[in-house]
Amino acid sequence: MSTPAGFDELIHPATRLSVVSLLAATEWADFAFVRDSLSLSDSALSKQLHTLEGAGYLEIQKEGGGRNRRTKVRLTDRGRTAFEGHVAALRAIVESAGPATGAAQQPHAEAGR
């Protein structure tokens, strides 16, 4: 099977897909909210955000200074389009598998009966 159009290797890793999915549901999100929602460390989230920013998929905005410094992130139009295309490609992959049949639908516990 060939990879469907819209499949995005950059977004596909689970952590980045989780970040982009979360951001797709909002206009702006605080760094701490994203970090806590996804149970990531500051450094792990920062690395993923900078990778996505480098691709033009999100914008990072820093406000204030010192202890009051706040970091906010949002998907760019390019990022939102890439995410929507990737979701459509994943759906196409799942749908091309077709419905499960016969033995494949039976739970393992009942398969030996």
All heavy atoms as an XYZ file, in Angstrom:
845
protein
N       0.847     -1.185      0.000
C       0.000      0.000      0.000
C       0.886      1.239      0.000
O       1.854      1.335      0.746
C      -0.883     -0.015      1.246
C      -1.767      1.186      1.348
S      -2.790      1.095      2.829
C      -2.694      2.778      3.327
N       0.550      2.191     -0.811
C       1.315      3.433     -0.836
C       0.787      4.379      0.246
O      -0.331      4.245      0.713
C       1.212      4.094     -2.210
O      -0.124      4.463     -2.469
N       1.628      5.302      0.633
C       1.252      6.271      1.660
C       0.269      7.275      1.054
O       0.547      7.848      0.001
C       2.506      7.011      2.175
O       3.435      6.039      2.654
C       2.155      7.966      3.282
N      -0.868      7.487      1.708
C      -1.859      8.423      1.163
C      -1.337      9.862      1.146
O      -0.506     10.242      1.971
C      -3.044      8.316      2.128
C      -2.793      7.141      2.976
C      -1.337      6.856      2.931
N      -1.855     10.635      0.203
C      -1.516     12.056      0.141
C      -1.896     12.708      1.461
O      -2.905     12.370      2.073
C      -2.276     12.720     -1.009
N      -1.057     13.605      1.921
C      -1.349     14.322      3.154
C      -0.683     13.731      4.376
O      -0.604     14.378      5.416
N      -0.190     12.471      4.276
C       0.489     11.857      5.412
C       1.739     12.680      5.699
O       2.539     12.950      4.820
C       0.868     10.413      5.104
C       1.403      9.668      6.297
C       0.538      8.994      7.135
C       2.754      9.665      6.577
C       1.025      8.310      8.243
C       3.249      8.984      7.676
C       2.386      8.307      8.514
N       1.899     13.103      6.945
C       2.993     14.014      7.296
C       3.933     13.337      8.292
O       3.588     13.153      9.459
C       2.412     15.297      7.889
C       3.418     16.402      8.013
O       4.510     16.158      8.576
O       3.126     17.522      7.564
N       5.122     12.979      7.819
C       6.121     12.298      8.663
C       6.535     13.157      9.857
O       6.878     12.626     10.907
C       7.363     11.944      7.844
C       7.122     10.917      6.771
C       7.017      9.497      7.292
O       7.371      9.241      8.455
O       6.564      8.634      6.520
N       6.501     14.474      9.713
C       6.902     15.355     10.805
C       5.878     15.333     11.941
O       6.239     15.322     13.113
C       7.085     16.791     10.296
C       7.643     17.761     11.326
C       9.135     17.505     11.538
C       7.408     19.181     10.905
N       4.614     15.304     11.600
C       3.545     15.301     12.604
C       3.325     13.904     13.180
O       2.913     13.753     14.321
C       2.218     15.819     11.996
C       2.330     17.305     11.669
C       1.037     15.600     12.942
C       1.115     17.864     10.957
N       3.617     12.862     12.427
C       3.219     11.504     12.788
C       3.729     10.964     14.128
O       2.977     10.267     14.809
C       3.567     10.528     11.671
C       2.948      9.192     11.864
N       1.582      8.992     11.818
C       3.492      7.989     12.159
C       1.321      7.724     12.060
N       2.462      7.090     12.263
N       4.962     11.237     14.557
C       5.372     10.689     15.867
C       4.368     11.070     16.958
O       3.839     12.184     16.983
C       6.739     11.330     16.114
C       7.265     11.598     14.733
C       6.045     11.998     13.937
N       4.110     10.129     17.847
C       3.022     10.264     18.825
C       3.058     11.565     19.615
O       2.018     12.212     19.802
C       3.032      9.076     19.779
N       4.219     11.985     20.073
C       4.280     13.205     20.878
C       3.906     14.422     20.049
O       3.110     15.256     20.485
C       5.692     13.389     21.485
O       5.998     12.249     22.285
C       5.758     14.632     22.347
N       4.444     14.530     18.835
C       4.103     15.685     17.989
C       2.649     15.649     17.567
O       1.985     16.685     17.525
C       5.020     15.746     16.775
C       6.316     16.432     17.110
C       7.189     16.606     15.906
N       8.408     15.903     16.235
C       9.172     15.268     15.392
N       8.893     15.239     14.123
N      10.239     14.640     15.802
N       2.135     14.464     17.276
C       0.724     14.350     16.910
C      -0.154     14.793     18.075
O      -1.150     15.498     17.878
C       0.400     12.908     16.499
C      -1.019     12.632     16.028
C      -1.410     13.516     14.853
C      -1.164     11.163     15.664
N       0.230     14.440     19.284
C      -0.519     14.860     20.474
C      -0.474     16.373     20.649
O      -1.487     17.005     20.955
C       0.041     14.179     21.725
O      -0.138     12.797     21.654
N       0.690     16.964     20.450
C       0.835     18.421     20.571
C      -0.047     19.122     19.544
O      -0.827     20.022     19.876
C       2.308     18.851     20.397
C       2.427     20.368     20.242
C       3.169     18.377     21.563
N       0.064     18.699     18.297
C      -0.693     19.355     17.226
C      -2.196     19.139     17.417
O      -2.981     20.058     17.208
C      -0.205     18.862     15.847
C      -1.057     19.426     14.727
C       1.249     19.260     15.635
N      -2.592     17.957     17.857
C      -4.015     17.690     18.113
C      -4.566     18.620     19.185
O      -5.661     19.164     19.047
C      -4.216     16.248     18.570
O      -3.889     15.352     17.561
N      -3.795     18.792     20.241
C      -4.209     19.679     21.327
C      -4.318     21.124     20.836
O      -5.300     21.818     21.112
C      -3.219     19.576     22.489
C      -3.559     20.346     23.753
C      -4.823     19.800     24.398
C      -2.397     20.257     24.737
N      -3.336     21.564     20.072
C      -3.335     22.943     19.581
C      -4.412     23.186     18.533
O      -4.893     24.311     18.395
C      -1.961     23.312     19.032
C      -0.833     23.364     20.057
C       0.499     23.651     19.372
C      -1.113     24.382     21.145
N      -4.805     22.140     17.813
C      -5.843     22.296     16.787
C      -7.188     22.665     17.397
O      -8.048     23.221     16.721
C      -5.971     21.015     15.969
N      -7.350     22.380     18.676
C      -8.628     22.640     19.344
C      -8.690     24.017     19.990
O      -9.687     24.345     20.638
C      -8.872     21.569     20.406
N      -7.662     24.834     19.810
C      -7.635     26.133     20.463
C      -6.929     27.161     19.592
O      -6.261     26.811     18.622
C      -6.933     26.027     21.844
O      -7.042     27.268     22.517
C      -5.476     25.642     21.697
N      -7.076     28.422     19.934
C      -6.369     29.476     19.211
C      -4.941     29.584     19.746
O      -3.978     29.511     19.001
C      -7.114     30.810     19.354
C      -6.464     31.969     18.624
C      -6.378     31.791     17.118
O      -7.236     31.109     16.532
O      -5.439     32.347     16.518
N      -4.791     29.797     21.041
C      -3.489     29.863     21.709
C      -3.531     28.966     22.940
O      -4.589     28.817     23.547
C      -3.181     31.290     22.186
C      -2.790     32.222     21.090
C      -3.617     33.069     20.403
C      -1.487     32.429     20.543
N      -2.912     33.781     19.465
C      -1.591     33.412     19.538
C      -0.232     31.873     20.810
C      -0.492     33.852     18.795
C       0.856     32.314     20.072
C       0.715     33.287     19.081
N      -2.400     28.390     23.314
C      -2.321     27.576     24.526
C      -1.039     27.923     25.275
O       0.007     28.123     24.661
C      -2.340     26.090     24.189
N      -1.135     27.999     26.588
C       0.046     28.230     27.412
C       0.932     26.993     27.389
O       0.438     25.857     27.403
C      -0.350     28.516     28.869
C      -0.936     29.903     29.050
O      -0.583     30.816     28.281
O      -1.750     30.062     29.987
N       2.235     27.222     27.400
C       3.211     26.149     27.441
C       2.889     25.176     28.579
O       2.882     23.964     28.381
C       4.617     26.749     27.619
C       5.717     25.736     27.660
C       6.404     25.393     26.505
C       6.092     25.130     28.852
C       7.436     24.465     26.539
C       7.114     24.199     28.890
C       7.790     23.865     27.735
N       2.629     25.720     29.771
C       2.361     24.875     30.943
C       1.123     24.008     30.740
O       1.097     22.845     31.159
C       2.207     25.731     32.197
N       0.100     24.550     30.087
C      -1.108     23.768     29.816
C      -0.798     22.598     28.899
O      -1.226     21.465     29.151
C      -2.190     24.663     29.199
C      -3.384     23.898     28.721
C      -4.332     23.444     29.631
C      -3.560     23.611     27.381
C      -5.443     22.714     29.201
C      -4.657     22.886     26.934
C      -5.595     22.439     27.852
N      -0.053     22.851     27.835
C       0.303     21.782     26.897
C       1.166     20.741     27.610
O       0.916     19.541     27.516
C       1.025     22.351     25.654
C       1.462     21.225     24.720
C       0.141     23.341     24.917
N       2.172     21.207     28.337
C       3.069     20.311     29.075
C       2.288     19.408     30.023
O       2.449     18.191     30.018
C       4.079     21.146     29.861
C       5.041     20.316     30.711
C       5.719     21.157     31.758
N       4.708     21.699     32.681
C       4.811     22.871     33.291
N       5.848     23.655     33.092
N       3.857     23.276     34.110
N       1.426     20.009     30.826
C       0.671     19.243     31.816
C      -0.371     18.327     31.167
O      -0.574     17.194     31.612
C       0.005     20.175     32.821
C       1.013     20.961     33.652
O       2.217     20.605     33.658
O       0.602     21.955     34.283
N      -1.016     18.797     30.130
C      -2.032     17.995     29.439
C      -1.439     16.733     28.825
O      -2.090     15.693     28.772
C      -2.714     18.807     28.348
O      -3.436     19.869     28.903
N      -0.195     16.835     28.357
C       0.443     15.715     27.678
C       1.448     14.974     28.561
O       2.108     14.043     28.102
C       1.119     16.201     26.398
C       0.182     16.888     25.394
C       0.968     17.387     24.199
C      -0.946     15.964     24.974
N       1.562     15.409     29.824
C       2.496     14.791     30.780
C       3.921     14.726     30.233
O       4.567     13.677     30.241
C       2.030     13.385     31.171
O       0.761     13.442     31.779
N       4.398     15.872     29.754
C       5.749     15.966     29.216
C       6.615     16.818     30.129
O       6.099     17.664     30.863
C       5.729     16.610     27.824
C       5.019     15.833     26.721
C       4.891     16.695     25.478
C       5.759     14.544     26.422
N       7.915     16.624     30.051
C       8.837     17.510     30.760
C       8.975     18.794     29.951
O       8.648     18.832     28.750
C      10.207     16.844     30.911
O      10.823     16.698     29.642
N       9.461     19.848     30.594
C       9.685     21.109     29.886
C      10.598     20.898     28.683
O      10.320     21.389     27.588
C      10.319     22.146     30.819
C       9.351     22.723     31.830
O       8.150     22.394     31.783
O       9.799     23.519     32.676
N      11.690     20.162     28.883
C      12.657     19.981     27.802
C      12.081     19.155     26.651
O      12.329     19.467     25.477
C      13.957     19.363     28.317
O      13.716     18.089     28.857
N      11.316     18.110     26.959
C      10.716     17.285     25.905
C       9.721     18.090     25.073
O       9.725     18.019     23.838
C      10.034     16.056     26.499
N       8.882     18.882     25.749
C       7.914     19.702     25.022
C       8.632     20.774     24.212
O       8.306     21.003     23.045
C       6.903     20.346     25.977
C       5.891     21.276     25.307
C       5.112     20.571     24.194
C       4.951     21.858     26.350
N       9.607     21.415     24.800
C      10.346     22.470     24.114
C      10.971     21.946     22.820
O      10.894     22.599     21.771
C      11.426     23.034     25.037
O      12.104     24.080     24.405
N      11.556     20.768     22.883
C      12.173     20.167     21.693
C      11.139     19.959     20.587
O      11.377     20.279     19.424
C      12.821     18.840     22.068
C      13.464     18.132     20.909
C      14.082     16.821     21.342
C      14.638     16.101     20.125
N      15.210     14.808     20.471
N       9.975     19.420     20.950
C       8.929     19.169     19.957
C       8.383     20.477     19.378
O       8.139     20.581     18.170
C       7.805     18.328     20.562
C       8.237     16.981     21.081
C       8.996     16.144     20.069
O       8.716     16.179     18.877
N       9.969     15.393     20.545
N       8.195     21.471     20.236
C       7.682     22.760     19.768
C       8.656     23.410     18.791
O       8.237     23.951     17.762
C       7.419     23.701     20.944
C       6.288     23.298     21.894
C       6.158     24.329     23.019
C       4.965     23.128     21.167
N       9.931     23.356     19.093
C      10.920     23.976     18.201
C      11.023     23.240     16.867
O      11.219     23.871     15.824
C      12.263     24.111     18.898
C      12.251     25.178     19.951
N      12.122     26.527     19.655
C      12.301     25.101     21.295
C      12.101     27.223     20.775
N      12.205     26.381     21.789
N      10.842     21.928     16.884
C      10.821     21.161     15.633
C       9.630     21.594     14.778
O       9.773     21.850     13.579
C      10.743     19.642     15.917
O      11.918     19.259     16.626
C      10.622     18.839     14.641
N       8.468     21.701     15.399
C       7.261     22.122     14.679
C       7.355     23.576     14.230
O       6.906     23.923     13.134
C       6.024     21.891     15.549
C       5.683     20.420     15.807
C       4.721     20.277     16.980
C       5.106     19.773     14.553
N       7.946     24.415     15.055
C       8.136     25.820     14.681
C       9.064     25.926     13.478
O       8.821     26.710     12.553
C       8.691     26.610     15.864
C       8.893     28.084     15.546
C       9.578     28.836     16.674
O      10.493     28.279     17.315
O       9.207     30.005     16.890
N      10.125     25.134     13.467
C      11.075     25.149     12.350
C      10.431     24.773     11.025
O      10.864     25.225      9.964
N       9.395     23.957     11.084
C       8.665     23.552      9.873
C       7.595     24.570      9.491
O       6.920     24.415      8.472
C       8.023     22.191     10.090
N       7.425     25.594     10.328
C       6.395     26.598     10.055
C       5.016     26.168     10.500
O       4.014     26.762     10.117
N       4.935     25.121     11.344
C       3.651     24.591     11.775
C       3.090     25.290     13.000
O       1.907     25.179     13.273
C       3.748     23.098     12.060
C       3.876     22.234     10.829
C       3.912     22.770      9.544
C       3.968     20.859     10.942
C       4.029     21.972      8.433
C       4.081     20.049      9.830
C       4.114     20.610      8.578
O       4.221     19.807      7.473
N       3.930     25.941     13.762
C       3.398     26.682     14.902
C       4.210     27.920     15.190
O       5.312     28.100     14.699
C       3.256     25.800     16.152
C       4.458     25.113     16.761
C       5.208     26.046     17.682
C       3.961     23.928     17.561
N       3.594     28.789     15.961
C       4.191     30.057     16.374
C       4.350     30.019     17.890
O       3.443     29.589     18.602
C       3.267     31.205     15.975
C       3.758     32.562     16.390
C       2.781     33.669     16.023
O       1.817     33.424     15.260
O       2.978     34.791     16.514
N       5.506     30.459     18.350
C       5.774     30.548     19.781
C       5.880     32.024     20.137
O       6.594     32.777     19.484
C       7.088     29.817     20.151
C       6.985     28.335     19.785
C       7.409     29.997     21.632
C       8.286     27.558     19.943
N       5.159     32.418     21.167
C       5.153     33.818     21.595
C       5.497     33.885     23.082
O       4.895     33.177     23.894
C       3.769     34.408     21.337
C       3.667     35.885     21.572
C       2.274     36.373     21.207
O       1.356     36.272     22.005
N       2.129     36.860     19.989
N       6.476     34.706     23.411
C       6.878     34.876     24.810
C       6.439     36.257     25.265
O       6.632     37.234     24.566
C       8.376     34.700     24.962
C       8.813     33.295     24.578
C      10.289     33.086     24.790
C      10.696     31.712     24.315
N      10.532     30.681     25.284
N       5.840     36.293     26.451
C       5.333     37.548     27.001
C       5.908     37.768     28.387
O       6.143     36.810     29.127
C       3.808     37.514     27.104
C       3.094     37.336     25.789
C       1.597     37.157     25.967
O       1.129     36.860     27.084
O       0.881     37.302     24.967
N       6.074     39.025     28.766
C       6.536     39.359     30.108
C       8.015     39.064     30.281
O       8.742     38.770     29.334
N       8.447     39.142     31.535
C       9.847     38.887     31.830
C      10.005     38.334     33.226
O       9.092     38.377     34.050
N      11.189     37.800     33.497
C      11.481     37.263     34.822
C      10.534     36.152     35.209
O      10.220     35.270     34.416
N      10.046     36.212     36.447
C       9.137     35.174     36.954
C       7.759     35.236     36.290
O       6.979     34.299     36.381
C       8.972     35.305     38.470
C      10.272     35.102     39.196
C      10.076     35.157     40.705
N      10.756     33.994     41.251
C      10.162     32.963     41.813
N       8.873     32.929     41.954
N      10.866     31.954     42.278
N       7.447     36.356     35.669
C       6.139     36.519     35.025
C       6.169     36.170     33.533
O       5.202     36.425     32.828
C       5.639     37.954     35.200
C       5.371     38.290     36.647
O       4.951     37.433     37.419
N       5.638     39.525     37.025
N       7.273     35.609     33.065
C       7.390     35.264     31.653
C       6.426     34.120     31.321
O       6.350     33.131     32.037
C       8.814     34.860     31.328
C       9.019     34.660     29.850
C      10.498     34.557     29.555
N      10.710     34.506     28.136
C      11.149     35.505     27.408
N      11.454     36.641     27.986
N      11.307     35.387     26.114
N       5.689     34.310     30.249
C       4.717     33.321     29.789
C       5.004     32.955     28.348
O       5.251     33.820     27.524
C       3.319     33.932     29.853
C       2.367     33.196     30.758
C       1.077     33.928     30.891
N       0.156     33.460     29.866
C      -1.037     33.971     29.672
N      -1.454     34.980     30.406
N      -1.821     33.493     28.751
N       4.954     31.678     28.055
C       5.142     31.208     26.682
C       3.817     30.643     26.200
O       3.197     29.828     26.872
C       6.243     30.125     26.614
O       7.464     30.693     27.102
C       6.441     29.629     25.199
N       3.394     31.134     25.028
C       2.155     30.662     24.416
C       2.487     30.117     23.034
O       3.422     30.568     22.390
C       1.147     31.805     24.279
C       0.696     32.360     25.610
C      -0.307     33.491     25.558
C      -0.669     34.044     24.246
N      -1.648     35.132     24.297
N       1.705     29.132     22.599
C       1.908     28.536     21.284
C       0.578     28.417     20.554
O      -0.478     28.325     21.173
C       2.587     27.148     21.380
C       3.982     27.275     21.952
C       1.777     26.179     22.206
N       0.675     28.432     19.230
C      -0.521     28.239     18.409
C      -0.117     27.629     17.087
O       1.017     27.790     16.621
C      -1.266     29.541     18.169
C      -0.605     30.448     17.164
C      -1.505     31.627     16.794
N      -0.906     32.409     15.730
C      -1.163     32.245     14.443
N      -2.019     31.329     14.043
N      -0.573     33.007     13.534
N      -1.040     26.915     16.480
C      -0.812     26.402     15.132
C      -0.890     27.548     14.143
O      -1.745     28.423     14.267
C      -1.876     25.367     14.750
C      -1.765     23.970     15.317
C      -2.902     23.099     14.791
C      -0.430     23.337     14.995
N      -0.034     27.521     13.150
C      -0.145     28.462     12.044
C      -1.161     27.881     11.056
O      -1.587     26.724     11.197
C       1.208     28.625     11.330
O       1.609     27.344     10.816
C       2.273     29.184     12.273
N      -1.529     28.663     10.057
C      -2.427     28.136      9.023
C      -1.786     26.926      8.347
O      -2.461     25.935      8.059
C      -2.753     29.212      7.985
C      -3.650     30.302      8.549
O      -4.304     30.081      9.589
O      -3.693     31.395      7.938
N      -0.478     27.016      8.108
C       0.243     25.891      7.494
C       0.176     24.655      8.392
O      -0.021     23.541      7.913
C       1.688     26.294      7.247
C       2.517     25.225      6.623
C       3.920     25.705      6.362
N       4.683     24.630      5.763
C       5.924     24.735      5.420
N       6.577     25.869      5.594
N       6.558     23.717      4.891
N       0.338     24.838      9.696
C       0.281     23.730     10.635
C      -1.095     23.102     10.702
O      -1.244     21.876     10.756
N      -2.109     23.945     10.691
C      -3.490     23.441     10.746
C      -3.799     22.645      9.474
O      -4.398     21.574      9.530
C      -4.456     24.612     10.925
C      -5.858     24.207     11.308
C      -6.687     25.389     11.759
N      -6.159     26.085     12.915
C      -6.311     25.703     14.181
N      -7.004     24.606     14.439
N      -5.801     26.398     15.164
N      -3.364     23.152      8.334
C      -3.582     22.454      7.067
C      -2.847     21.115      7.051
O      -3.400     20.092      6.623
C      -3.118     23.332      5.885
O      -3.903     24.533      5.879
C      -3.262     22.621      4.562
N      -1.607     21.107      7.556
C      -0.832     19.859      7.616
C      -1.505     18.850      8.540
O      -1.592     17.659      8.221
C       0.594     20.151      8.086
N      -2.003     19.317      9.682
C      -2.680     18.433     10.626
C      -3.940     17.840     10.001
O      -4.171     16.628     10.071
C      -3.022     19.179     11.912
C      -3.872     18.384     12.862
C      -3.366     17.263     13.493
C      -5.182     18.753     13.115
C      -4.155     16.521     14.374
C      -5.966     18.025     13.981
C      -5.456     16.906     14.616
N      -4.757     18.672      9.377
C      -5.989     18.192      8.756
C      -5.690     17.181      7.648
O      -6.377     16.168      7.514
C      -6.811     19.371      8.232
C      -7.396     20.203      9.360
C      -7.967     21.538      8.911
O      -7.890     21.878      7.703
O      -8.486     22.266      9.786
N      -4.631     17.437      6.866
C      -4.232     16.499      5.819
C      -3.743     15.182      6.398
O      -4.032     14.106      5.867
N      -3.010     15.267      7.504
C      -2.501     14.054      8.141
C      -3.643     13.217      8.718
O      -3.658     11.992      8.554
C      -1.492     14.418      9.238
C      -0.776     13.230      9.786
N       0.112     12.489      9.041
C      -0.825     12.636     11.001
C       0.581     11.495      9.770
N       0.026     11.565     10.969
N      -4.595     13.864      9.349
C      -5.757     13.148      9.895
C      -6.530     12.471      8.759
O      -6.927     11.310      8.883
C      -6.669     14.102     10.708
C      -7.995     13.442     11.044
C      -5.954     14.551     11.975
N      -6.702     13.168      7.646
C      -7.404     12.579      6.498
C      -6.625     11.374      5.966
O      -7.229     10.343      5.613
C      -7.597     13.623      5.405
N      -5.308     11.470      5.936
C      -4.488     10.352      5.460
C      -4.596      9.158      6.405
O      -4.691      8.008      5.960
C      -3.030     10.796      5.321
N      -4.596      9.408      7.708
C      -4.754      8.316      8.677
C      -6.116      7.643      8.522
O      -6.218      6.412      8.578
C      -4.579      8.838     10.103
C      -3.168      9.286     10.484
C      -3.166      9.900     11.881
C      -2.182      8.142     10.398
N      -7.141      8.446      8.308
C      -8.485      7.869      8.084
C      -8.500      6.995      6.835
O      -9.099      5.926      6.826
C      -9.528      8.982      7.970
C      -9.882      9.584      9.295
C     -11.107     10.490      9.186
N     -11.423     11.006     10.498
C     -11.436     12.296     10.812
N     -11.185     13.211      9.898
N     -11.715     12.675     12.036
N      -7.825      7.458      5.775
C      -7.769      6.683      4.532
C      -7.059      5.352      4.750
O      -7.485      4.315      4.221
C      -7.060      7.489      3.440
N      -6.007      5.352      5.561
C      -5.291      4.112      5.865
C      -6.212      3.145      6.605
O      -6.305      1.967      6.265
C      -4.020      4.406      6.692
C      -2.990      5.131      5.830
C      -3.441      3.117      7.272
C      -1.811      5.701      6.606
N      -6.895      3.652      7.619
C      -7.793      2.804      8.417
C      -8.941      2.284      7.562
O      -9.280      1.092      7.613
C      -8.318      3.587      9.644
C      -9.414      2.814     10.350
C      -7.173      3.903     10.596
N      -9.530      3.150      6.762
C     -10.666      2.744      5.935
C     -10.262      1.745      4.856
O     -11.053      0.877      4.486
C     -11.336      3.965      5.318
C     -12.072      4.792      6.353
C     -12.542      6.151      5.841
O     -12.347      6.452      4.635
O     -13.093      6.911      6.649
N      -9.039      1.823      4.361
C      -8.603      0.898      3.317
C      -8.425     -0.513      3.850
O      -8.414     -1.473      3.081
C      -7.305      1.380      2.673
O      -6.217      1.213      3.562
N      -8.304     -0.647      5.158
C      -8.182     -1.981      5.764
C      -9.512     -2.718      5.703
O      -9.546     -3.939      5.782
C      -7.705     -1.862      7.210
N     -10.601     -2.012      5.570
C     -11.922     -2.630      5.484
C     -12.396     -3.134      6.826
O     -11.668     -3.117      7.812
N     -13.624     -3.614      6.881
C     -14.169     -4.131      8.141
C     -13.495     -5.440      8.527
O     -13.104     -6.220      7.658
C     -15.653     -4.331      7.838
C     -15.725     -4.479      6.358
C     -14.588     -3.667      5.789
N     -13.377     -5.670      9.817
C     -12.823     -6.934     10.317
C     -13.805     -8.055      9.984
O     -15.011     -7.857      9.948
C     -12.591     -6.839     11.813
N     -13.288     -9.260      9.762
C     -14.160    -10.375      9.403
C     -13.982    -11.551     10.343
O     -12.925    -11.736     10.929
C     -13.869    -10.870      7.971
O     -12.511    -11.298      7.914
C     -14.118     -9.785      6.948
N     -14.999    -12.345     10.467
C     -15.009    -13.627     11.159
C     -14.100    -13.739     12.365
O     -14.298    -13.091     13.367
N     -13.095    -14.616     12.265
C     -12.203    -14.926     13.389
C     -11.482    -13.691     13.903
O     -11.161    -13.608     15.075
C     -11.184    -15.984     12.971
N     -11.232    -12.740     13.049
C     -10.525    -11.527     13.473
C     -11.353    -10.732     14.467
O     -10.816     -9.976     15.245
C     -10.178    -10.666     12.263
N     -12.666    -10.904     14.460
C     -13.539    -10.172     15.378
C     -13.699    -10.875     16.716
O     -14.127    -10.274     17.673
C     -14.918     -9.966     14.762
C     -14.914     -8.984     13.623
C     -16.320     -8.774     13.073
O     -17.262     -9.443     13.436
N     -16.442     -7.824     12.175
N     -13.370    -12.173     16.792
C     -13.572    -12.920     18.029
C     -12.524    -12.535     19.066
O     -11.355    -12.441     18.746
C     -13.463    -14.416     17.779
C     -14.574    -14.973     16.938
C     -14.402    -16.477     16.737
O     -13.358    -17.046     17.023
N     -15.447    -17.104     16.229
N     -12.959    -12.335     20.304
C     -11.988    -12.079     21.373
C     -11.103    -13.308     21.553
O     -11.533    -14.435     21.332
C     -12.842    -11.840     22.617
C     -14.231    -11.611     22.109
C     -14.325    -12.263     20.757
N      -9.864    -13.083     21.969
C      -8.909    -14.167     22.141
C      -9.408    -15.227     23.125
O      -9.156    -16.404     22.941
C      -7.555    -13.615     22.590
C      -6.897    -12.798     21.537
N      -6.319    -13.346     20.417
C      -6.757    -11.454     21.413
C      -5.841    -12.394     19.659
N      -6.088    -11.223     20.242
N     -10.121    -14.822     24.149
C     -10.598    -15.769     25.164
C     -11.579    -16.767     24.569
O     -11.665    -17.898     25.007
C     -11.228    -15.020     26.328
N     -12.332    -16.359     23.553
C     -13.338    -17.235     22.969
C     -12.805    -18.003     21.765
O     -13.430    -18.941     21.297
C     -14.554    -16.410     22.530
C     -15.287    -15.793     23.704
C     -16.498    -15.005     23.219
O     -16.963    -15.225     22.088
O     -16.984    -14.167     23.980
N     -11.670    -17.617     21.246
C     -11.156    -18.229     20.030
C     -10.868    -19.717     20.199
O     -10.961    -20.478     19.252
C      -9.878    -17.507     19.566
N     -10.541    -20.161     21.417
C     -10.206    -21.558     21.626
C     -11.400    -22.449     21.908
O     -11.264    -23.633     22.077
N     -12.591    -21.943     21.961
C     -13.777    -22.752     22.295
C     -14.192    -23.652     21.177
O     -14.102    -23.513     20.055
C     -14.950    -21.829     22.653
C     -14.753    -21.236     24.009
C     -16.020    -20.524     24.384
N     -15.811    -19.876     25.659
C     -16.694    -19.138     26.250
N     -17.853    -18.938     25.720
N     -16.450    -18.586     27.391
